[in-house]
C-alpha cells in the first residue's frame, strides 16, 4: 500500500470543494463531494437517541437507493433538535442540491455540524449552493467541515488489485463530543474501487469497532455524527467480492484509512496537548481488551494526569477496575512508554529523569498486560486541559 499526498478527490471520478457561504462569520463553512457516476455507499451513524435531521434524511436515502453521487455539508449550524422545521429544511437541502447537480434527490447525502438548536438559515444555504463548481479545490472541503478543530484531517492511499490500482481517501472533522459507539464525528471516505454497497457495508462494519469506536475525547456522543464511504468503480478493477483475498486486502486498506483519521481526531481533541494511545494485551477476548483500553483512555483522571505530565499509574489501574470486564487483578503489568511502573500488580521504582522524558512527549503510550489470555485491544484519546473547559464554556459566544 502506498501513502499518498492527496485529498478526498484523489480517487478517480471524484471532485470536491469548499467555500464561505455565511453559516460562520469568516471561515469556510460549506462543502461538497461529487462523483461523476452513482457510487456504492456504506454508512454508520450516531447511537445517540437524539438524531439530527440531516442524518435521518441521509440514512433514509442510503437505505432507499443503495447509492450516492454527492454529499453536501455545512458547518456552524447543526440543524439538530429543530423539530418539524428542521426536517423540512434537511429535505430541502437535499432537494436543492440535487437540482443544482441534476441528480435524483436520493443520490444526495446531507450533513450539518455546529451549534445544536439553531434552525438552518436557508438563504445562506441557497447562497452556498449557487456557488457550487464541480471541479473545485478539494483541500477546501476539509476546511469547510471544521468546527472547533484546529487542523484538517485527511489521508489518501493507493494499492494494486491485480493489474489495476485502487485509490482511497478520507477526510474527517471531530474535536469535541467524541465518544463513539458508533459514532464519533463527520467522516467521509471516497474510493474508485468496483465493489457493491453490500460488500462495502460489510467492510466498514468489520473495522469500525477497532478504529472510530476506539477513540474518546470527552465522553459525549453527538447528535450529528456519521461516516459515509463511497466507491464509484472508476478504477475498472474486477469486482471485489466478499470472502476473497481481494476483499481482505480492501478491508485492510479501509482499516488503515479509518485508523489514521481516528488518531488525528483524538490528537485534535478540544484543548488537547497530547495524544494518548492505550494498548491492552493478555485478555480473554478482543472485545474485553478494547473495553479496557477505552476505559483507561476515557478516564478524566488519567487525562488530567497526562496533561500535568504526572505518571500517576494508580489512575490507570482504577480505570481498568471499573471497565465492566471480569479480569484477575493479581498479575497486571503497566508501562508508561517503555518504563514499567507496575509488574505483577506491584509498584516498580523508576528513574524520574527517564520518566520526565516519557511524560513530556507529544504522544503518551500506555501498555497494560493482564496475563489472562491472548487477545489485545487499542484505544486513542487525548489529555484534558484548561482550554477544554474554556472552549466549551464559550461555545455559543
C-alpha positions as CSV (number, residue, x, y, z in Angstrom):
1,X,0.0,0.0,0.0
2,X,1.3,3.4,-0.9
3,X,0.7,6.5,1.2
4,X,-0.2,9.5,-1.0
5,X,0.0,13.2,-0.5
6,X,-3.6,13.6,-1.6
7,X,-7.1,14.6,-0.6
8,X,-10.7,13.5,-0.7
9,X,-10.8,13.9,-4.6
10,X,-7.7,11.8,-5.2
11,X,-9.7,8.7,-6.2
12,X,-10.7,8.7,-9.9
13,X,-14.0,10.3,-10.7
14,X,-14.4,12.4,-7.6
15,X,-14.2,16.2,-7.1
16,X,-14.8,18.4,-4.1
17,X,-14.7,22.0,-3.0
18,X,-15.5,24.3,0.0
19,X,-16.3,27.9,0.4
20,X,-17.6,30.6,2.8
21,X,-21.4,30.8,2.5
22,X,-22.1,32.6,5.7
23,X,-23.0,30.0,8.3
24,X,-20.0,31.3,10.2
25,X,-18.6,34.8,10.3
26,X,-15.4,34.3,8.3
27,X,-14.2,30.7,7.9
28,X,-15.1,28.3,5.1
29,X,-18.4,26.7,6.1
30,X,-19.9,24.9,3.1
31,X,-18.6,22.0,1.1
32,X,-19.5,19.2,-1.3
33,X,-18.1,15.9,-2.7
34,X,-19.3,14.8,-6.2
35,X,-18.8,11.6,-8.1
36,X,-19.0,11.5,-11.8
37,X,-21.3,8.5,-11.6
38,X,-23.5,6.9,-8.8
39,X,-21.3,5.2,-6.2
40,X,-21.9,2.3,-3.9
41,X,-22.3,3.6,-0.4
42,X,-22.0,2.4,3.2
43,X,-22.6,4.3,6.4
44,X,-22.5,4.2,10.2
45,X,-24.4,6.6,12.3
46,X,-24.6,8.0,15.8
47,X,-26.2,5.9,18.5
48,X,-27.5,8.9,20.4
49,X,-31.3,8.6,20.6
50,X,-31.5,12.3,19.6
51,X,-30.6,12.3,15.9
52,X,-30.2,15.4,13.8
53,X,-32.4,15.9,10.8
54,X,-29.6,15.6,8.2
55,X,-28.7,12.2,9.5
56,X,-32.3,11.0,9.2
57,X,-32.5,12.2,5.6
58,X,-29.2,10.7,4.6
59,X,-29.8,7.4,6.2
60,X,-33.2,7.0,4.6
61,X,-31.8,7.9,1.2
62,X,-28.9,5.4,1.6
63,X,-31.3,2.7,2.5
64,X,-33.6,3.5,-0.3
65,X,-31.2,3.9,-3.2
66,X,-28.1,2.0,-2.1
67,X,-26.0,4.6,-3.8
68,X,-24.9,8.2,-3.5
69,X,-23.4,10.5,-6.1
70,X,-22.9,13.7,-4.0
71,X,-22.6,14.8,-0.4
72,X,-23.2,18.4,0.8
73,X,-22.1,19.6,4.2
74,X,-22.5,22.8,6.2
75,X,-20.7,23.7,9.4
76,X,-21.7,26.3,12.0
77,X,-25.3,25.1,12.4
78,X,-26.1,21.5,13.3
79,X,-29.8,21.5,12.3
80,X,-30.3,19.3,15.4
81,X,-33.2,19.5,17.9
82,X,-35.1,21.7,15.4
83,X,-38.4,19.8,15.2
84,X,-40.5,19.6,12.0
85,X,-39.0,22.7,10.5
86,X,-35.5,21.2,10.8
87,X,-36.6,18.0,9.0
88,X,-38.2,20.1,6.2
89,X,-35.0,22.1,5.9
90,X,-32.9,19.0,5.6
91,X,-35.1,17.6,2.9
92,X,-35.0,21.0,1.1
93,X,-31.2,21.0,1.4
94,X,-31.1,17.6,-0.3
95,X,-33.6,18.7,-3.0
96,X,-31.9,22.0,-3.8
97,X,-28.5,20.2,-4.1
98,X,-30.0,17.6,-6.4
99,X,-31.5,20.2,-8.6
100,X,-28.2,22.1,-8.8
101,X,-26.3,19.0,-9.8
102,X,-29.1,17.5,-11.9
103,X,-29.3,14.4,-9.8
104,X,-32.1,12.4,-8.2
105,X,-32.6,13.6,-4.6
106,X,-32.0,10.2,-3.1
107,X,-28.4,10.3,-4.6
108,X,-27.5,13.2,-2.4
109,X,-26.3,12.9,1.2
110,X,-26.6,15.9,3.5
111,X,-24.7,16.6,6.7
112,X,-24.6,19.5,9.2
113,X,-22.4,20.3,12.2
114,X,-22.2,23.1,14.6
115,X,-24.5,24.6,17.2
116,X,-27.4,22.5,18.3
117,X,-30.9,24.0,18.4
118,X,-30.5,26.7,15.7
119,X,-32.5,26.5,12.5
120,X,-30.7,26.2,9.2
121,X,-30.5,29.6,7.6
122,X,-32.0,28.7,4.2
123,X,-31.0,31.9,2.5
124,X,-27.4,31.2,3.4
125,X,-27.7,27.6,2.2
126,X,-29.1,28.7,-1.2
127,X,-26.3,31.3,-1.5
128,X,-23.7,28.5,-0.9
129,X,-25.4,26.2,-3.4
130,X,-25.4,28.9,-6.1
131,X,-21.6,28.9,-5.9
132,X,-21.0,25.1,-6.4
133,X,-18.5,24.2,-9.0
134,X,-17.9,20.5,-9.7
135,X,-14.1,20.7,-10.2
136,X,-13.0,22.9,-7.3
137,X,-10.3,22.9,-4.6
138,X,-10.7,19.6,-2.7
139,X,-8.4,20.8,0.1
140,X,-11.0,23.5,0.9
141,X,-13.6,20.8,1.6
142,X,-11.5,19.6,4.5
143,X,-11.5,23.1,5.9
144,X,-15.2,23.8,5.3
145,X,-16.4,21.0,7.6
146,X,-14.5,22.0,10.7
147,X,-16.0,23.5,13.9
148,X,-13.7,23.7,16.9
149,X,-11.0,21.6,15.1
150,X,-7.5,23.2,15.0
151,X,-6.5,21.4,11.8
152,X,-7.8,19.4,8.8
153,X,-7.8,15.6,8.9
154,X,-7.1,13.9,5.6
155,X,-5.5,10.7,4.3
156,X,-5.0,9.1,0.9
157,X,-3.6,5.7,-0.1
158,X,-3.4,3.5,-3.2
159,X,-3.0,-0.2,-3.7
160,X,-2.7,-2.6,-6.6
161,X,-5.5,-5.1,-7.2
162,X,-4.1,-7.3,-9.9
163,X,-3.2,-5.0,-12.8
164,X,-5.4,-2.2,-11.5
165,X,-4.7,0.5,-9.0
166,X,-7.3,1.4,-6.4
167,X,-7.1,4.8,-4.6
168,X,-8.9,5.6,-1.4
169,X,-9.1,8.9,0.5
170,X,-10.6,10.1,3.7
171,X,-11.5,13.3,5.4
172,X,-13.0,14.0,8.8
173,X,-13.9,16.6,11.4
174,X,-14.0,16.0,15.1
175,X,-12.6,17.6,18.1
176,X,-15.2,17.5,20.9
177,X,-18.2,15.3,21.7
178,X,-16.2,12.4,20.7
179,X,-17.2,9.2,22.5
180,X,-18.2,6.8,19.7
181,X,-20.2,3.7,19.8
182,X,-20.9,4.5,16.7
183,X,-20.2,7.3,16.2
184,X,-17.6,10.0,16.5
185,X,-17.8,12.8,14.1
186,X,-18.3,13.5,10.4
187,X,-16.2,11.3,8.3
188,X,-16.2,10.8,4.5
189,X,-14.2,8.2,2.6
190,X,-14.0,8.0,-1.2
191,X,-12.7,5.2,-3.3
192,X,-12.6,4.3,-7.0
193,X,-12.9,0.5,-6.4
194,X,-15.5,-1.7,-8.1
195,X,-17.4,-3.1,-5.0
196,X,-21.0,-3.4,-4.2
197,X,-22.8,-1.5,-1.5
198,X,-23.4,-4.7,0.4
199,X,-19.7,-5.7,0.4
200,X,-18.7,-2.1,1.2
201,X,-21.0,-2.1,4.3
202,X,-19.6,-5.4,5.4
203,X,-16.0,-3.9,5.2
204,X,-17.0,-0.8,7.0
205,X,-18.9,-2.6,9.8
206,X,-16.0,-5.1,10.2
207,X,-13.4,-2.4,11.1
208,X,-15.4,0.5,12.7
209,X,-15.2,-1.2,16.1
210,X,-11.4,-1.2,16.1
211,X,-11.0,2.3,14.7
212,X,-13.6,5.0,15.0
213,X,-15.2,3.3,18.0
214,X,-11.9,3.2,19.9
215,X,-11.4,6.9,20.3
216,X,-12.7,9.2,23.0
217,X,-12.1,12.9,23.9
218,X,-14.7,13.8,26.5
219,X,-17.3,11.1,27.0
220,X,-20.0,12.8,24.9
221,X,-21.7,11.4,21.8
222,X,-23.0,14.0,19.3
223,X,-26.4,14.0,17.6
224,X,-24.9,14.6,14.1
225,X,-22.2,12.0,13.8
226,X,-21.8,9.7,10.8
227,X,-19.3,8.1,8.5
228,X,-20.1,7.6,4.8
229,X,-18.0,5.6,2.3
230,X,-18.5,5.9,-1.4
231,X,-16.9,3.6,-4.1
232,X,-17.7,4.6,-7.7
233,X,-15.9,1.8,-9.6
234,X,-13.9,4.2,-11.8
235,X,-10.7,2.1,-11.3
236,X,-12.3,-0.5,-13.5
237,X,-10.9,-3.3,-11.4
238,X,-12.5,-6.8,-11.3
239,X,-15.4,-6.5,-8.7
240,X,-14.2,-7.1,-5.2
241,X,-16.4,-9.8,-3.7
242,X,-16.7,-10.8,0.0
243,X,-14.8,-13.8,1.3
244,X,-12.0,-13.4,-1.2
245,X,-8.3,-12.4,-0.7
246,X,-9.1,-9.2,-2.6
247,X,-11.8,-8.4,-0.1
248,X,-9.4,-8.9,2.8
249,X,-6.9,-6.6,1.1
250,X,-9.6,-4.0,0.6
251,X,-10.6,-4.3,4.3
252,X,-7.0,-3.7,5.4
253,X,-6.9,-0.6,3.2
254,X,-10.1,0.7,4.7
255,X,-8.9,0.0,8.2
256,X,-5.7,2.0,7.6
257,X,-7.7,5.0,6.4
258,X,-10.2,4.9,9.3
259,X,-7.5,4.3,11.9
260,X,-5.5,7.3,10.6
261,X,-8.5,9.6,10.7
262,X,-9.4,8.3,14.2
263,X,-6.0,9.0,15.6
264,X,-6.0,12.5,14.0
265,X,-9.4,13.2,15.7
266,X,-8.1,12.1,19.1
267,X,-5.0,14.1,18.7
268,X,-7.0,17.2,17.9
269,X,-9.4,17.0,20.8
270,X,-10.6,20.3,22.1
271,X,-7.8,21.9,24.1
272,X,-5.6,18.8,23.7
273,X,-1.8,18.9,24.1
274,X,-1.1,15.2,23.9
275,X,-2.3,12.1,22.1
276,X,-2.8,9.1,24.3
277,X,-2.5,5.5,23.0
278,X,-3.5,2.7,25.2
279,X,-2.7,-0.9,24.4
280,X,-4.2,-3.7,26.5
281,X,-3.0,-7.3,26.0
282,X,-3.3,-10.7,27.7
283,X,-7.1,-10.6,27.8
284,X,-9.6,-13.4,27.1
285,X,-11.5,-11.7,24.3
286,X,-10.7,-8.8,21.9
287,X,-13.9,-7.0,22.9
288,X,-12.9,-7.1,26.6
289,X,-9.4,-5.8,25.6
290,X,-10.9,-2.9,23.7
291,X,-13.3,-2.1,26.6
292,X,-10.4,-2.0,29.0
293,X,-8.3,0.2,26.7
294,X,-11.2,2.6,26.2
295,X,-11.9,2.8,29.9
296,X,-8.3,3.9,30.5
297,X,-8.2,6.5,27.7
298,X,-11.6,7.8,28.7
299,X,-10.8,8.4,32.4
300,X,-10.9,12.1,33.2
301,X,-8.4,11.4,36.0
302,X,-6.0,9.7,33.6
303,X,-6.5,12.5,31.1
304,X,-5.7,15.2,33.6
305,X,-2.6,13.4,34.9
306,X,-1.3,13.1,31.3
307,X,-1.9,16.9,30.9
308,X,0.0,17.6,34.1
309,X,2.8,15.1,32.9
310,X,2.2,13.2,36.2
311,X,2.9,9.4,36.0
312,X,0.0,8.6,38.2
313,X,-0.4,4.9,37.2
314,X,-2.9,4.3,40.1
315,X,-5.5,6.1,38.0
316,X,-4.8,3.7,35.1
317,X,-5.3,0.7,37.4
318,X,-8.5,2.1,38.8
319,X,-9.9,2.7,35.2
320,X,-9.2,-1.0,34.4
321,X,-11.1,-2.0,37.5
322,X,-14.3,-0.2,36.6
323,X,-14.3,-1.1,32.9
324,X,-17.0,-3.7,33.4
325,X,-14.7,-6.5,32.4
326,X,-14.1,-9.5,34.7
327,X,-10.3,-9.7,34.9
328,X,-7.8,-11.1,37.5
329,X,-6.1,-8.2,39.3
330,X,-3.2,-10.0,40.9
331,X,-0.8,-10.1,37.9
332,X,-1.1,-6.9,36.0
333,X,1.8,-5.1,34.3
334,X,1.6,-1.4,33.4
335,X,4.1,0.5,31.3
336,X,4.3,4.2,30.5
337,X,6.3,4.3,27.3
338,X,8.9,1.6,27.8
339,X,9.2,2.2,31.5
340,X,7.4,-0.3,33.8
341,X,5.5,1.3,36.7
342,X,3.7,-1.9,37.9
343,X,4.7,-5.5,37.4
344,X,2.7,-8.4,38.7
345,X,0.4,-5.9,40.4
346,X,3.2,-4.5,42.5
347,X,4.7,-1.0,42.2
348,X,8.1,-0.6,40.4
349,X,10.5,2.2,41.1
350,X,11.7,4.2,38.1
351,X,14.2,6.9,37.2
352,X,12.5,10.3,37.5
353,X,14.5,11.8,34.7
354,X,13.7,9.0,32.3
355,X,10.0,9.3,33.3
356,X,10.0,13.0,32.7
357,X,11.2,12.4,29.2
358,X,8.3,9.9,28.6
359,X,5.7,12.2,30.0
360,X,6.9,15.3,28.1
361,X,6.4,13.6,24.7
362,X,3.6,14.7,22.4
363,X,2.3,11.1,22.3
364,X,1.9,9.1,25.5
365,X,1.8,5.4,25.2
366,X,0.3,3.3,27.9
367,X,0.7,-0.5,27.7
368,X,-1.1,-2.9,30.0
369,X,-0.7,-6.7,30.2
370,X,-3.4,-8.6,32.2
371,X,-1.8,-12.1,31.7
372,X,-5.1,-13.8,31.3
373,X,-5.5,-14.6,27.6
374,X,-4.0,-13.9,24.2
375,X,-6.3,-11.1,22.9
376,X,-5.4,-7.4,22.6
377,X,-7.1,-4.1,22.0
378,X,-6.1,-0.5,21.4
379,X,-7.8,2.9,22.0
380,X,-6.8,6.5,21.4
381,X,-7.7,9.7,23.2
382,X,-6.2,13.0,24.4
383,X,-5.4,14.8,27.6
384,X,-7.9,17.1,29.3
385,X,-6.6,20.6,29.6
386,X,-7.8,24.0,30.9
387,X,-8.6,25.0,27.4
388,X,-11.2,22.3,27.0
389,X,-13.3,23.9,29.7
390,X,-12.8,27.4,28.1
391,X,-13.7,26.2,24.6
392,X,-16.9,24.5,25.7
393,X,-17.9,27.2,28.2
394,X,-17.9,29.8,25.5
395,X,-19.0,27.6,22.6
396,X,-22.0,29.8,21.6
397,X,-20.3,33.1,22.3
